[in-house]
Amino acid sequence: MMARTTIDDVAAAAGVSIKTVSRVLNDEPGVRTETRGRVREAIASLSYRPSLPARSLAGKRSNLIGLVYDNPSANYVFDVQSGAMARCRDAHLRLFIQSCNDLGGETVEEVLAMIDQTHVDGLVVTPPLSSDAALISALEERRLPFVRLAPDDTSRGGPCVIMDDEAAAHDMTEHLLDLGHRRIGFVAGHPEHPSSRLRRQGYQAALDAAGVGENQPIEQGFNDTASGYEAGRRLLSASKRPTAIFASNDDMAAGVVQAAHELGIDVPRQLSVAGFDDSQIAAIVWPALTTIRQPAYEMAFAAAGLLIDLVRDRPAPAVTELAYTLVQRGSTAEAP
């Protein structure tokens, strides 16, 4: 049986000290570029994988990053987890993921228990938890480094990564208006998510600017396909149905498309449907969704990077904003 490669083997192969290897593994300063490259070559050639418990004992860190989420959209959650995991992998760290779905008033206790049990070095907090005042206060009291994704308030709670949800929803509504639609239904997102409010505001502002903001049909959704389907059925069964429906996320937009198919309404010839996020389901549903590409993967990647900087005592900007993109596909067309 082949012996496990140790940090001593890497140090010997690179001709450096064990401490230098440790600095390279932890991405710490104080190592020359040439030396850093030599160490990384030795790590690769020896297929060395550092022991997390050993690194924890040596550096008084667990080398674990935590991520907490409370979101029914599996597509969004997958993108966020993948982005954070990729950044942790780059830094030779591990990601611990904790679901807080359906915990209600026990969310804070559950997150604190996870922190105590895993000893994570820091936390990526996703929406809507990133706007949970009780949770943010608890993390601040613990003095645990954390970075928030898409909070409703960027002025407190440490570094955060955002995109302009309101402007993006405004742009999508303008796109539908430019196609000639004047009766544009809206499926609102989960009421506990700050982004839902911002997206609805953007939708309404664009309609108001076009002079058609009164009496537009709006239905409540909860960010999953089932609620989008039910909202779509209600909107499309009305005596005066919309010619376009904008859903606050792709999962709900997919539900609207399903409802339209069942009712024999052609998408996009009789009904345009637009979503938000550009998650995996946007390209799978037929016709493929016109949507706003929210860079969820990139936002989570950036958030994990900021957190790693905090954990390693490096400065991190207070607010990082990433750009969105309007992606046109087959689900929208000129108004009938």
Rosetta silent file (secondary structure, phi, psi, omega in degrees, C-alpha in Angstrom):
SEQUENCE: MMARTTIDDVAAAAGVSIKTVSRVLNDEPGVRTETRGRVREAIASLSYRPSLPARSLAGKRSNLIGLVYDNPSANYVFDVQSGAMARCRDAHLRLFIQSCNDLGGETVEEVLAMIDQTHVDGLVVTPPLSSDAALISALEERRLPFVRLAPDDTSRGGPCVIMDDEAAAHDMTEHLLDLGHRRIGFVAGHPEHPSSRLRRQGYQAALDAAGVGENQPIEQGFNDTASGYEAGRRLLSASKRPTAIFASNDDMAAGVVQAAHELGIDVPRQLSVAGFDDSQIAAIVWPALTTIRQPAYEMAFAAAGLLIDLVRDRPAPAVTELAYTLVQRGSTAEAP
SCORE:     score description
SCORE:     0.000 S_00000001
   1 L     0.000  130.242 -177.213    0.000    0.000    0.000 S_00000001
   2 L   -72.315  134.157 -179.702    1.428    3.390   -1.030 S_00000001
   3 L   -68.934  147.177  179.128    2.177    5.750    1.857 S_00000001
   4 L   -67.917  134.005  176.610    0.211    8.974    2.066 S_00000001
   5 L   -68.557  134.735 -178.072    2.081   12.020    0.765 S_00000001
   6 L  -112.109  170.591  177.603    2.795   14.473    3.587 S_00000001
   7 H   -64.578  -28.804  176.275    3.575   18.162    3.771 S_00000001
   8 H   -63.273  -38.885  179.188    7.177   17.151    4.561 S_00000001
   9 H   -64.350  -40.955  179.171    7.370   15.426    1.167 S_00000001
  10 H   -64.839  -44.333 -179.682    6.119   18.560   -0.579 S_00000001
  11 H   -60.998  -42.341 -179.305    8.595   20.755    1.295 S_00000001
  12 H   -66.266  -42.134 -178.688   11.479   18.452    0.398 S_00000001
  13 H   -66.123  -34.309 -178.302   10.471   18.291   -3.292 S_00000001
  14 H   -89.341  -11.039 -178.646   10.168   22.073   -3.522 S_00000001
  15 L    69.238   37.277  179.973   13.295   22.742   -1.448 S_00000001
  16 L  -132.018  177.010  178.016   11.448   24.953    1.041 S_00000001
  17 L   -82.122  162.600  176.498   10.359   24.826    4.655 S_00000001
  18 H   -61.177  -37.189 -179.365    7.100   23.293    5.882 S_00000001
  19 H   -62.956  -37.281  178.389    5.977   26.777    6.938 S_00000001
  20 H   -65.552  -42.527  176.713    6.408   28.031    3.368 S_00000001
  21 H   -59.439  -43.536  179.354    4.275   25.184    2.042 S_00000001
  22 H   -60.630  -40.675  178.991    1.634   26.040    4.646 S_00000001
  23 H   -63.935  -39.328  178.956    1.645   29.685    3.540 S_00000001
  24 H   -66.871  -43.725  179.912    1.121   28.669   -0.070 S_00000001
  25 H   -60.977  -35.713 -178.407   -1.718   26.305    0.864 S_00000001
  26 L   -93.789    7.210  178.041   -3.427   29.079    2.830 S_00000001
  27 L    54.343   43.106 -179.111   -2.760   31.675    0.116 S_00000001
  28 L   -93.178  155.280  178.762   -0.906   33.869    2.599 S_00000001
  29 L   -73.440  177.623  175.185    1.486   36.695    1.656 S_00000001
  30 L    91.183   12.823  177.649    5.235   36.643    2.194 S_00000001
  31 L  -123.559  127.738 -179.632    6.144   34.033   -0.431 S_00000001
  32 L   -63.349  150.474 -176.966    7.979   34.988   -3.627 S_00000001
  33 H   -57.005  -43.670 -179.421    6.198   34.233   -6.903 S_00000001
  34 H   -63.019  -43.115  179.732    8.930   31.831   -8.046 S_00000001
  35 H   -66.531  -42.221  179.354    8.843   29.944   -4.752 S_00000001
  36 H   -59.345  -42.655  178.652    5.048   29.819   -4.748 S_00000001
  37 H   -63.183  -39.365 -179.364    5.104   28.316   -8.247 S_00000001
  38 H   -65.511  -39.988  178.872    7.668   25.705   -7.212 S_00000001
  39 H   -65.670  -43.315 -179.485    5.551   24.653   -4.244 S_00000001
  40 H   -65.247  -35.018  175.755    2.421   24.360   -6.372 S_00000001
  41 H   -64.473  -40.377  179.260    4.306   22.234   -8.902 S_00000001
  42 H   -66.462  -40.728  178.165    5.425   19.931   -6.099 S_00000001
  43 H   -60.008  -44.438 -178.742    1.854   19.696   -4.754 S_00000001
  44 H   -68.102  -45.227 -176.251    0.576   18.761   -8.205 S_00000001
  45 H   -67.122  -30.862 -179.630    3.317   16.269   -9.034 S_00000001
  46 L   -93.098   -1.536 -176.772    2.921   14.488   -5.684 S_00000001
  47 L    52.019   44.944 -176.381   -0.913   14.639   -5.799 S_00000001
  48 L   -79.926  131.264  174.291   -0.779   16.070   -2.297 S_00000001
  49 L  -122.601  112.490 -175.887   -4.085   16.702   -0.535 S_00000001
  50 L   -64.381  145.513  176.663   -3.690   18.500    2.783 S_00000001
  51 L   -78.729  120.223  179.574   -5.352   17.088    5.853 S_00000001
  52 H   -62.793  -42.888  177.316   -8.033   19.527    7.035 S_00000001
  53 H   -60.367  -40.028 -179.690   -7.786   18.422   10.705 S_00000001
  54 H   -65.874  -42.005  178.217   -4.004   18.865   10.628 S_00000001
  55 H   -64.964  -35.613  179.489   -4.291   22.313    9.062 S_00000001
  56 H   -63.836  -45.099  179.627   -6.923   23.187   11.636 S_00000001
  57 H   -64.693  -37.616 -177.113   -4.650   22.242   14.526 S_00000001
  58 H   -72.926  -38.599 -173.265   -1.725   24.116   13.004 S_00000001
  59 H  -110.042    4.904 -179.288   -3.578   27.296   12.151 S_00000001
  60 L    58.949   31.472  175.264   -6.397   27.307   14.717 S_00000001
  61 L  -130.356  154.712  178.147   -8.895   27.233   11.847 S_00000001
  62 L   -84.166  -18.985 -174.424  -11.260   24.530   10.675 S_00000001
  63 L    60.375   29.075  173.686  -10.607   25.335    6.999 S_00000001
  64 E  -116.942  135.259  172.664  -14.347   24.970    6.487 S_00000001
  65 E  -110.252  135.636  179.143  -16.558   27.663    4.980 S_00000001
  66 E   -99.959  151.662  173.235  -20.284   27.517    5.661 S_00000001
  67 E  -136.323  127.754  179.116  -23.167   28.448    3.352 S_00000001
  68 E  -117.227  142.126 -179.254  -26.752   28.770    4.563 S_00000001
  69 E  -143.917  155.968  175.070  -29.832   29.043    2.369 S_00000001
  70 L  -145.322   84.490 -173.166  -33.631   29.196    2.600 S_00000001
  71 L  -153.504  127.764 -178.812  -34.973   29.018   -0.943 S_00000001
  72 L   -77.909   -9.384 -177.850  -37.401   26.601   -2.651 S_00000001
  73 L   -83.328  103.066 -178.499  -35.798   27.136   -6.081 S_00000001
  74 H   -62.449  -32.218 -179.133  -33.500   24.155   -6.574 S_00000001
  75 H   -66.559  -45.876  178.316  -32.036   25.751   -9.700 S_00000001
  76 H   -63.326  -46.119 -178.524  -30.975   28.940   -7.892 S_00000001
  77 H   -60.479  -40.764  179.464  -29.620   26.991   -4.920 S_00000001
  78 H   -61.366  -45.385 -179.915  -27.570   24.747   -7.231 S_00000001
  79 H   -61.570  -43.101 -179.296  -25.967   27.750   -8.954 S_00000001
  80 H   -65.620  -46.261  179.483  -25.122   29.395   -5.629 S_00000001
  81 H   -61.782  -42.068 -178.361  -23.690   26.232   -4.112 S_00000001
  82 H   -63.858  -42.222  179.677  -21.628   25.527   -7.220 S_00000001
  83 H   -64.011  -46.376  179.816  -20.132   29.026   -7.274 S_00000001
  84 H   -65.795  -38.833 -179.006  -19.171   28.997   -3.602 S_00000001
  85 H   -65.582  -39.941  179.701  -17.804   25.470   -3.862 S_00000001
  86 H   -62.543  -42.027 -179.981  -15.607   26.344   -6.845 S_00000001
  87 H   -67.605  -39.370  177.733  -14.027   29.282   -4.984 S_00000001
  88 H   -64.751  -38.243  178.931  -13.431   27.169   -1.880 S_00000001
  89 H   -62.703  -40.954  178.025  -11.824   24.484   -4.020 S_00000001
  90 H   -59.345  -33.165 -176.745   -9.455   27.079   -5.474 S_00000001
  91 L   -94.491    8.984 -179.552   -8.438   28.021   -1.935 S_00000001
  92 L    59.756   38.863  176.389   -8.044   24.382   -0.796 S_00000001
  93 L  -117.707  167.808  176.819  -10.977   24.749    1.594 S_00000001
  94 E  -111.960  150.507  179.953  -14.160   22.752    2.065 S_00000001
  95 E  -110.055  127.913  175.472  -17.721   24.050    1.900 S_00000001
  96 E  -106.615  124.323 -173.727  -20.351   23.018    4.434 S_00000001
  97 E  -109.759  130.552 -178.649  -23.914   23.632    3.218 S_00000001
  98 E  -125.040  120.828  174.679  -26.865   24.043    5.574 S_00000001
  99 E   -83.045  135.729  175.487  -30.501   24.191    4.448 S_00000001
 100 L  -118.147   18.143  179.601  -32.791   26.402    6.526 S_00000001
 101 L   -59.158  133.284  172.234  -35.924   25.733    4.462 S_00000001
 102 L    63.770   25.839  178.555  -39.138   25.665    6.512 S_00000001
 103 L   -88.096  -20.170  178.701  -37.422   26.322    9.855 S_00000001
 104 H    59.164 -126.383 -176.334  -39.496   29.414   10.627 S_00000001
 105 H   -74.467   -2.016 -178.445  -38.562   30.879   14.002 S_00000001
 106 H   -98.032    7.772 -174.801  -35.836   28.284   14.599 S_00000001
 107 H   -60.284  -49.723 -176.916  -33.524   29.552   11.850 S_00000001
 108 H   -59.848  -45.687 -179.525  -31.122   31.465   14.095 S_00000001
 109 H   -62.729  -38.964 -179.911  -30.789   28.565   16.534 S_00000001
 110 H   -66.305  -42.291 -179.709  -30.179   26.111   13.690 S_00000001
 111 H   -67.168  -43.232  179.550  -27.466   28.257   12.115 S_00000001
 112 H   -64.840  -37.137  177.545  -25.725   28.841   15.454 S_00000001
 113 H   -64.587  -40.804  177.278  -25.860   25.113   16.214 S_00000001
 114 H   -61.149  -42.765  179.308  -24.261   24.381   12.826 S_00000001
 115 H   -60.966  -44.448 -178.624  -21.490   26.883   13.588 S_00000001
 116 H   -66.281  -36.320 -175.566  -20.833   25.279   16.987 S_00000001
 117 H   -79.932  -34.104 -175.679  -20.798   21.748   15.586 S_00000001
 118 H  -100.421  -20.614 -176.544  -18.662   22.351   12.494 S_00000001
 119 L    57.942   40.599  177.384  -16.490   25.278   13.693 S_00000001
 120 L   -58.103  147.289 -179.430  -16.711   26.896   10.255 S_00000001
 121 L   -78.661  -18.958 -179.574  -14.301   29.797    9.827 S_00000001
 122 E  -173.291  175.385 -171.296  -16.959   31.981    8.226 S_00000001
 123 E  -137.739  133.432  166.804  -20.357   32.008    6.582 S_00000001
 124 E   -95.114  122.645 -175.366  -21.863   32.906    3.193 S_00000001
 125 E  -111.747  117.222 -175.581  -25.434   34.008    3.896 S_00000001
 126 L   -96.876  163.132 -179.929  -27.862   33.855    0.972 S_00000001
 127 L   -72.207  147.362    4.351  -31.238   35.600    0.569 S_00000001
 128 L   -86.917   -0.339 -178.703  -33.627   35.934    2.345 S_00000001
 129 H   -61.611  -27.285 -178.841  -31.423   35.012    5.328 S_00000001
 130 H   -67.099  -12.279  177.130  -29.031   37.789    4.312 S_00000001
 131 H  -113.249   10.434  179.707  -31.737   40.276    5.354 S_00000001
 132 L   -81.308  104.638 -174.335  -32.722   38.486    8.576 S_00000001
 133 H   -58.910  -39.084 -178.717  -31.923   41.076   11.269 S_00000001
 134 H   -65.974  -40.701  179.824  -31.952   38.504   14.087 S_00000001
 135 H   -68.397  -43.669 -179.631  -29.511   36.225   12.273 S_00000001
 136 H   -62.344  -42.125  178.023  -27.164   39.067   11.305 S_00000001
 137 H   -62.322  -40.591  179.525  -27.126   40.339   14.906 S_00000001
 138 H   -64.372  -40.152  178.728  -26.364   36.835   16.183 S_00000001
 139 H   -68.041  -38.068  177.753  -23.437   36.461   13.761 S_00000001
 140 H   -65.104  -38.348  177.983  -22.095   39.876   14.736 S_00000001
 141 H   -64.797  -36.444  177.828  -22.267   38.902   18.414 S_00000001
 142 H   -73.598  -15.779 -175.454  -20.311   35.726   17.626 S_00000001
 143 L    58.226   36.439  176.384  -17.768   37.837   15.704 S_00000001
 144 L   -91.285  128.487  177.509  -17.830   35.233   12.972 S_00000001
 145 L   -59.769  137.160  176.446  -16.780   36.562    9.554 S_00000001
 146 E  -151.004  154.299  176.791  -19.673   36.490    7.071 S_00000001
 147 E  -129.816  137.398 -176.471  -20.580   37.815    3.640 S_00000001
 148 E  -105.319  141.534  172.280  -24.158   38.376    2.474 S_00000001
 149 E   -98.951  127.536  171.078  -25.670   37.746   -0.927 S_00000001
 150 L    49.392   52.811  175.361  -28.326   40.195   -2.146 S_00000001
 151 L   -77.460  162.335  177.674  -29.383   41.787    1.164 S_00000001
 152 L   -82.210  -16.438 -179.842  -32.020   44.524    1.246 S_00000001
 153 L  -130.768  113.645 -178.115  -29.719   46.782    3.285 S_00000001
 154 L   -92.286    0.354 -173.808  -26.069   47.100    2.276 S_00000001
 155 L   -85.513  -11.370  179.979  -25.198   49.631    4.986 S_00000001
 156 L  -138.491  164.653  173.255  -24.764   47.091    7.788 S_00000001
 157 L    88.856   16.906  175.423  -23.655   43.539    8.294 S_00000001
 158 L    82.291 -171.283 -175.402  -20.265   43.494    6.629 S_00000001
 159 L   -61.056  150.426  177.723  -19.364   42.857    2.975 S_00000001
 160 E  -146.897  159.142  177.406  -22.068   41.890    0.504 S_00000001
 161 E  -121.306  127.855 -173.484  -22.460   40.961   -3.164 S_00000001
 162 E  -134.851  168.929  162.377  -25.450   42.370   -5.045 S_00000001
 163 L  -138.085  164.898 -175.075  -27.027   43.000   -8.430 S_00000001
 164 L   -89.236   87.572 -178.124  -29.659   45.605   -9.306 S_00000001
 165 H   -62.288  -39.948 -177.371  -32.878   43.557   -9.237 S_00000001
 166 H   -64.744  -46.591  179.436  -35.110   46.588   -9.654 S_00000001
 167 H   -63.806  -38.146 -179.609  -33.304   47.865  -12.754 S_00000001
 168 H   -64.781  -44.203  178.505  -33.261   44.365  -14.251 S_00000001
 169 H   -65.821  -35.897  176.199  -37.018   43.927  -13.790 S_00000001
 170 H   -60.870  -44.962 -179.301  -37.558   47.403  -15.249 S_00000001
 171 H   -63.995  -41.267  179.861  -35.539   46.403  -18.341 S_00000001
 172 H   -65.685  -40.889  178.714  -37.492   43.169  -18.819 S_00000001
 173 H   -65.109  -40.267  175.732  -40.821   44.997  -18.549 S_00000001
 174 H   -61.116  -37.817  177.451  -39.593   47.586  -21.066 S_00000001
 175 H   -59.508  -44.493  179.023  -38.656   44.719  -23.390 S_00000001
 176 H   -66.996  -38.453  176.419  -42.242   43.442  -23.254 S_00000001
 177 H   -63.481  -41.348  179.370  -43.583   46.971  -23.788 S_00000001
 178 H   -63.248  -25.141  177.645  -41.289   47.386  -26.802 S_00000001
 179 L   -82.452    0.279  176.416  -42.865   44.237  -28.262 S_00000001
 180 L    97.331    1.953  179.724  -46.222   46.003  -28.115 S_00000001
 181 L   -75.352  137.034  178.161  -47.657   44.393  -24.990 S_00000001
 182 L  -125.203  -18.947  172.432  -49.848   46.645  -22.855 S_00000001
 183 L  -111.619   98.996 -172.057  -51.555   44.126  -20.588 S_00000001
 184 E  -117.470  108.036  177.979  -48.628   42.496  -18.809 S_00000001
 185 E   -74.233  159.655 -178.972  -49.356   40.158  -15.931 S_00000001
 186 E  -136.815  133.778  172.483  -46.875   39.659  -13.124 S_00000001
 187 E  -105.880  107.308 -176.101  -46.203   36.687  -10.852 S_00000001
 188 E   -72.565  148.265  179.192  -44.666   38.134   -7.699 S_00000001
 189 L   -79.119  178.169 -177.604  -41.913   36.257   -5.895 S_00000001
 190 L   -51.234  128.171 -175.020  -41.920   34.930   -2.355 S_00000001
 191 L   -63.796  -17.412  179.864  -43.050   37.777   -0.058 S_00000001
 192 L   -88.706   -3.682 -178.584  -40.228   37.116    2.413 S_00000001
 193 L   -97.792  121.441  179.359  -37.513   37.653   -0.205 S_00000001
 194 H   -55.881  -35.083 -179.505  -36.286   41.272   -0.585 S_00000001
 195 H   -62.631  -29.383  178.683  -35.534   40.663   -4.271 S_00000001
 196 H   -62.213  -43.408  178.927  -39.240   39.966   -4.833 S_00000001
 197 H   -64.838  -43.050 -178.882  -40.123   43.471   -3.705 S_00000001
 198 H   -65.363  -39.782 -179.516  -37.406   45.041   -5.848 S_00000001
 199 H   -68.314  -37.718  177.246  -38.438   43.117   -8.948 S_00000001
 200 H   -66.700  -38.510  177.915  -42.065   44.104   -8.496 S_00000001
 201 H   -62.558  -41.476  179.043  -41.019   47.742   -8.083 S_00000001
 202 H   -64.508  -42.474  176.663  -39.041   47.605  -11.328 S_00000001
 203 H   -58.903  -49.606 -176.514  -41.984   46.049  -13.163 S_00000001
 204 H   -66.614  -39.211 -178.686  -44.407   48.683  -11.845 S_00000001
 205 H   -63.297  -39.676  179.394  -42.054   51.614  -12.534 S_00000001
 206 H   -66.720  -40.905  177.764  -41.660   50.608  -16.191 S_00000001
 207 H   -64.686  -42.740  179.870  -45.430   50.303  -16.628 S_00000001
 208 H   -62.282  -41.722 -179.401  -46.009   53.657  -14.937 S_00000001
 209 H   -63.884  -29.079  179.354  -43.421   55.333  -17.181 S_00000001
 210 L   -88.386   -1.495  178.740  -45.274   53.951  -20.215 S_00000001
 211 L    77.579   19.156 -179.350  -48.614   55.223  -18.886 S_00000001
 212 L  -127.047   29.811 -174.348  -50.143   51.744  -18.480 S_00000001
 213 L   -79.169  -10.961 -176.430  -49.486   51.089  -14.804 S_00000001
 214 L   -83.077  138.829  169.093  -53.130   50.992  -13.676 S_00000001
 215 L    58.130   32.962  174.170  -55.050   47.740  -13.084 S_00000001
 216 L   -78.663  142.143 -176.295  -52.399   45.346  -14.346 S_00000001
 217 L   -76.164  125.475 -179.462  -53.045   41.732  -13.233 S_00000001
 218 E  -129.119  133.344  176.503  -50.707   40.536  -10.469 S_00000001
 219 E  -124.472  148.995 -179.535  -50.704   37.160   -8.744 S_00000001
 220 E   -85.677  132.193  173.087  -48.669   35.988   -5.754 S_00000001
 221 L  -121.109  178.299 -177.564  -46.141   33.195   -6.217 S_00000001
 222 L  -134.558   29.812  172.756  -43.652   31.520   -3.883 S_00000001
 223 L    72.055    9.031  175.683  -40.615   31.006   -6.150 S_00000001
 224 L  -118.440  165.174 -175.849  -41.438   27.414   -7.084 S_00000001
 225 H   -62.533  -39.291 -177.717  -42.881   25.905  -10.255 S_00000001
 226 H   -61.225  -43.373 -179.650  -46.137   24.832   -8.599 S_00000001
 227 H   -70.535  -31.504  175.366  -47.015   28.354   -7.449 S_00000001
 228 H   -66.354  -39.657  177.706  -46.117   29.723  -10.889 S_00000001
 229 H   -62.133  -47.432 -178.909  -48.440   27.180  -12.476 S_00000001
 230 H   -64.130  -42.328  178.023  -51.317   28.131  -10.156 S_00000001
 231 H   -64.056  -40.553  177.966  -50.712   31.856  -10.704 S_00000001
 232 H   -62.182  -42.546  177.632  -50.559   31.277  -14.452 S_00000001
 233 H   -59.235  -42.873 -179.708  -53.888   29.421  -14.415 S_00000001
 234 H   -65.761  -44.970 -178.900  -55.535   32.308  -12.582 S_00000001
 235 H   -64.373  -40.149 -173.481  -54.110   34.956  -14.894 S_00000001
 236 H   -85.426  -10.458  177.582  -54.958   33.042  -18.057 S_00000001
 237 L   -95.028   -2.728  179.751  -58.471   32.092  -16.936 S_00000001
 238 L   -69.730  155.023 -179.289  -59.513   35.736  -16.440 S_00000001
 239 L   -63.085  -33.460  177.216  -62.056   37.241  -18.801 S_00000001
 240 L  -119.013   87.449 -172.261  -59.450   39.765  -19.947 S_00000001
 241 L   -82.960  155.523  178.999  -56.243   37.805  -19.959 S_00000001
 242 L   -72.080  157.591  173.151  -52.785   39.346  -20.416 S_00000001
 243 L   -93.815   -9.973  176.584  -50.813   39.053  -23.653 S_00000001
 244 E  -147.061  147.512  175.330  -47.585   38.745  -21.651 S_00000001
 245 E  -131.782  128.577  177.172  -46.664   37.449  -18.201 S_00000001
 246 E  -109.906  117.169  178.749  -43.448   38.329  -16.382 S_00000001
 247 E  -101.235  146.031 -172.953  -42.632   35.973  -13.503 S_00000001
 248 L   -72.925   -9.068  167.385  -40.234   36.954  -10.748 S_00000001
 249 L  -154.095  168.942 -174.016  -38.107   33.839  -11.290 S_00000001
 250 H   -68.254  -35.849  179.708  -37.617   31.118  -13.897 S_00000001
 251 H   -59.132  -44.880  179.170  -39.217   28.341  -11.870 S_00000001
 252 H   -70.069  -36.210  176.889  -42.489   30.262  -11.723 S_00000001
 253 H   -61.838  -38.981  177.157  -42.192   31.266  -15.393 S_00000001
 254 H   -62.855  -37.824  175.874  -41.878   27.566  -16.259 S_00000001
 255 H   -63.753  -37.759  177.369  -45.080   26.966  -14.305 S_00000001
 256 H   -64.179  -43.587  178.759  -46.806   29.702  -16.336 S_00000001
 257 H   -60.662  -41.908  178.128  -45.673   28.065  -19.587 S_00000001
 258 H   -60.854  -44.746  179.037  -47.068   24.732  -18.362 S_00000001
 259 H   -61.095  -42.270  179.790  -50.414   26.373  -17.545 S_00000001
 260 H   -62.273  -43.854  179.133  -50.539   28.003  -20.991 S_00000001
 261 H   -59.991  -43.960 -178.176  -49.871   24.671  -22.725 S_00000001
 262 H   -64.511  -33.210 -178.963  -52.655   22.987  -20.750 S_00000001
 263 L   -86.744    1.669  178.517  -55.093   25.759  -21.660 S_00000001
 264 L    74.343   25.697  179.856  -54.188   25.537  -25.338 S_00000001
 265 L   -98.623  122.167 -176.372  -52.584   28.986  -25.417 S_00000001
 266 L   -75.267  128.691  174.366  -49.649   29.203  -27.807 S_00000001
 267 L  -109.903  117.925   14.361  -46.370   30.561  -26.402 S_00000001
 268 L  -107.013    7.147 -172.642  -45.213   32.987  -27.773 S_00000001
 269 L   -63.052  -41.269  179.664  -47.760   33.553  -30.557 S_00000001
 270 L  -102.863  -22.081 -177.075  -50.671   34.209  -28.183 S_00000001
 271 L  -147.516  126.196  171.546  -48.768   34.761  -24.929 S_00000001
 272 E   -92.699  140.162  179.261  -45.244   35.953  -24.175 S_00000001
 273 E  -129.024  131.723  178.753  -43.650   34.645  -20.966 S_00000001
 274 E  -127.036  148.505  179.464  -40.534   36.049  -19.316 S_00000001
 275 E  -122.520 -162.606 -177.772  -38.599   34.889  -16.272 S_00000001
 276 E  -153.790  129.856  173.926  -35.741   35.993  -14.068 S_00000001
 277 E   126.330  -39.337 -170.793  -32.429   34.299  -13.069 S_00000001
 278 L    58.648   47.162  174.323  -31.449   32.336  -16.215 S_00000001
 279 L   -79.165  177.689 -173.655  -31.261   29.177  -14.147 S_00000001
 280 H   -58.110  -34.995 -176.615  -31.004   25.752  -15.778 S_00000001
 281 H   -65.756  -23.128 -178.491  -34.753   25.402  -16.208 S_00000001
 282 H   -62.278  -33.230 -179.276  -34.832   28.484  -18.493 S_00000001
 283 H   -90.715  -14.338 -176.991  -33.115   26.531  -21.266 S_00000001
 284 H   -89.183  -39.102 -177.747  -35.018   23.276  -20.635 S_00000001
 285 L   -64.639  152.276  179.582  -38.608   24.548  -20.773 S_00000001
 286 L  -119.059  130.219   -8.834  -40.223   24.817  -24.216 S_00000001
 287 L   -69.195  156.402 -178.530  -40.059   27.343  -25.674 S_00000001
 288 L   -58.983  145.892 -170.210  -36.875   28.392  -23.894 S_00000001
 289 L   -80.534  133.814  160.069  -37.379   31.371  -21.605 S_00000001
 290 E   -72.664  131.758 -171.248  -36.532   34.969  -22.245 S_00000001
 291 E  -157.319  170.109  170.617  -35.114   35.942  -18.884 S_00000001
 292 E   -93.485  124.427  175.843  -32.760   38.111  -16.863 S_00000001
 293 E   -81.929  102.864  171.393  -29.451   36.417  -16.293 S_00000001
 294 L   -84.901  123.078 -175.913  -28.707   36.885  -12.632 S_00000001
 295 L   -77.128   64.700 -174.898  -25.066   35.849  -12.188 S_00000001
 296 H   -60.270  -43.535  178.185  -25.873   33.648   -9.188 S_00000001
 297 H   -59.876  -49.222 -177.852  -22.824   31.408   -9.684 S_00000001
 298 H   -66.007  -36.460  178.750  -20.504   34.395  -10.048 S_00000001
 299 H   -64.750  -43.243  178.806  -22.093   36.190   -7.083 S_00000001
 300 H   -68.404  -38.139  176.538  -21.574   33.180   -4.840 S_00000001
 301 H   -59.646  -45.476 -179.931  -18.027   32.713   -6.170 S_00000001
 302 H   -66.308  -40.985 -179.545  -17.288   36.362   -5.337 S_00000001
 303 H   -63.064  -43.117  177.806  -18.935   36.121   -1.908 S_00000001
 304 H   -63.682  -37.416  177.847  -16.869   33.061   -0.984 S_00000001
 305 H   -64.528  -42.155  177.096  -13.736   34.884   -2.145 S_00000001
 306 H   -62.555  -41.255  179.908  -14.541   37.901    0.022 S_00000001
 307 H   -64.173  -41.719  177.813  -15.155   35.610    2.982 S_00000001
 308 H   -60.956  -39.241  175.793  -11.836   33.853    2.469 S_00000001
 309 H   -60.598  -44.560  179.774  -10.164   37.281    2.481 S_00000001
 310 H   -62.192  -45.471 -178.652  -11.862   38.132    5.787 S_00000001
 311 H   -61.815  -33.715 -178.528  -10.902   34.797    7.343 S_00000001
 312 L   -96.511   21.408  173.390   -7.297   35.351    6.281 S_00000001
 313 L    60.476   36.677  174.571   -7.268   38.891    7.683 S_00000001
 314 L  -109.903  149.793 -178.473   -7.275   40.607    4.308 S_00000001
 315 L   -68.321  150.523  177.816   -9.429   43.648    3.499 S_00000001
 316 L  -136.983  138.898  179.445  -12.657   43.179    1.544 S_00000001
 317 L   -63.469  150.376 -177.792  -14.821   45.842   -0.154 S_00000001
 318 L   -67.975  -41.292 -177.070  -18.120   46.660    1.557 S_00000001
 319 E  -134.608  129.924  174.191  -20.243   46.224   -1.577 S_00000001
 320 E  -120.443  118.786 -179.318  -19.528   44.283   -4.774 S_00000001
 321 E  -109.934  129.089  177.633  -22.085   44.709   -7.566 S_00000001
 322 L  -107.644  153.250 -174.169  -22.210   42.357  -10.549 S_00000001
 323 L   -85.331  150.845  173.538  -23.989   43.048  -13.842 S_00000001
 324 L  -104.758  168.027  179.119  -27.125   41.346  -15.151 S_00000001
 325 E  -139.267  136.825  173.168  -28.005   40.540  -18.766 S_00000001
 326 E   -86.911  120.310 -176.870  -31.342   40.344  -20.574 S_00000001
 327 E  -107.682  116.695 -179.289  -31.353   37.063  -22.502 S_00000001
 328 L   -93.605  126.728  176.723  -33.863   36.833  -25.359 S_00000001
 329 L  -131.375 -155.437 -170.222  -35.121   33.380  -26.289 S_00000001
 330 L   -84.817   -2.374 -173.732  -38.238   31.878  -27.831 S_00000001
 331 L   -86.849   -4.573  178.341  -40.839   32.544  -25.134 S_00000001
 332 L  -124.773  147.015  179.666  -41.449   36.214  -26.065 S_00000001
 333 L  -156.791  176.731  178.797  -42.680   37.774  -29.304 S_00000001
 334 L   -60.536  147.682 -178.256  -44.611   40.767  -30.577 S_00000001
 335 L   -61.149  141.068  179.535  -48.034   41.255  -29.022 S_00000001
 336 L   -68.934    0.000    0.000  -50.850   39.523  -30.938 S_00000001
